[in-house]
Amino acid sequence: MPRKTLYQTVYHRLRYQILSGDWPLGSRLPPERKLAEEWAVSRNTIVHAYADLESEGLIYSRVGSGRYVQPLPPPSALPLLNWREQMPGGSHLSAPSLMTELNALLGTRDALNFAFGEGGNHTRLKAEFAKGIDPLHILETSDADYLFPVQGHLELRKWIAEWMNCEQITSPTQVMITSGSQEALQMTTSILAGPGDSIAVEMPTYFGALHLFQSLGLHLIPIPVDGEGMRVDVLEGILSRTRPRFIYTVPTFHNPTGTILSMERRRQLLALSEKHGIPIVEDDAYRHLHFEQEPPPPLKALDRQGNVIYINTFSKVLFPGLRLGWVAASRPFMERLTRYKELSISTNTFVQHALWSYLQQGTFHAHLEDARRHYQRQAAVMDKHLSALVAKGVSYATPSGGFYYWVSLPEQVSPKELLQKALQQNVVFATGDLFLPRETEQPYIRLCYSHETEEGIEQGMRILASLL
Ligand SMILES: Cc1ncc(COP(=O)(O)O)c(C=O)c1O
């Protein structure tokens, strides 16, 4: 094929962007100078391309205001694709994009971030992790350039099964590595329930789960949460009348409330699951980040019949960019999960090797101890500021692990208005409605202490206090 001139490349690129709808009908095109800078070409090249597109009738100029894509579809011999009609199966669009909203709020601003619950924001971990990984060595000495079995890195799965330390999970065949626990949750949910089915869910709940469930067209039966976690008595009443496909719970350092399901309620919940034959999906992302005392055992460790599907992640104990999580469950479910996972081939092989190399250094458990102390100190700073706000009508419960304070605001304060004011001063947090179905306006905000340094928390909390 003869090489295109620079002009032709620019012209075809612009033409493609207009015809494919990247630049919607009627939209304003970038000024010549700006586009020339962006695409690193001369301004003349853009002027020339715009002129040709104009004579083709694809764009027009308005004096003093720039160039626009014609508002009507171009007279073309071939019909243009109507993307809306091409994408009828977009049930995932029916739910609001909470993720997009939060990201947009943060944008590119360098805000004090109390919004995102991320692990790994401390430098020593990064250095240790990097030290343990030699990419070339991994590529030369392993099969990292190829695919694992669908379930993932065998040694890593053995390590996870051992780390879980419960009699129900003893073999790597009971563990599958996934792309973060979000993928684990997405696959599990899709296997267990379909559009129109009901599931029982703590309310409030982790917004990624809420978003997922709503996107899949599931009907959510809300189960309230109090200081001891899920109100299992309410669930019991509901199960006497209806039969959800599964029960989703974050029983340990719940997101967003930080609560722990008491031992008694753990037993009651399992008994209900057994009595009614309903699976439990246990999302245990924060278990290992306790400050002092270890939390009660996972539901999975108390599971007598294999009713619990256990999900966890390295995102909180290490960092979320790894995108490595896992599912541990009994054989029939794992077999089905394996078939489902085959649809995306497998989880990133190279990264699983990298994690395995790091774990072999043997510093992980010391790191975990460090991380616990680290988050405990950060939580204490936030607590100090929150306790000073009690006199202003703020209330909250102090968590004993995890990443979050679930804060109830004084009656007259709107969480959304507070967020707008806070954003003006470069502080961002999550409003409570993100963790509840849309209709429910609640006077809560969630403050996460994992992201900022102690100084950042001091600074951000002083700003929040001044706004209340
Ligand atoms: C309860 C809970 N589950 C799952 C996730 C998602 O984690 P991952 O990064 O492993 O997808 C989060 C992240 O905030 C979470 O809070």
The ligand as an ORCA input file, in Angstrom:
! r2SCAN-3c Opt
* xyz 0 1
  C     -16.509     -5.016     49.890
  C     -15.708     -4.888     48.645
  N     -15.676     -5.894     47.778
  C     -14.973     -5.822     46.641
  C     -14.239     -4.700     46.315
  C     -13.518     -4.656     44.988
  O     -12.218     -4.987     45.105
  P     -11.284     -5.423     43.872
  O     -10.328     -4.293     43.689
  O     -10.636     -6.665     44.325
  O     -12.147     -5.643     42.687
  C     -14.253     -3.617     47.192
  C     -13.498     -2.396     46.857
  O     -13.751     -1.333     47.375
  C     -14.987     -3.717     48.388
  O     -15.048     -2.724     49.264
*
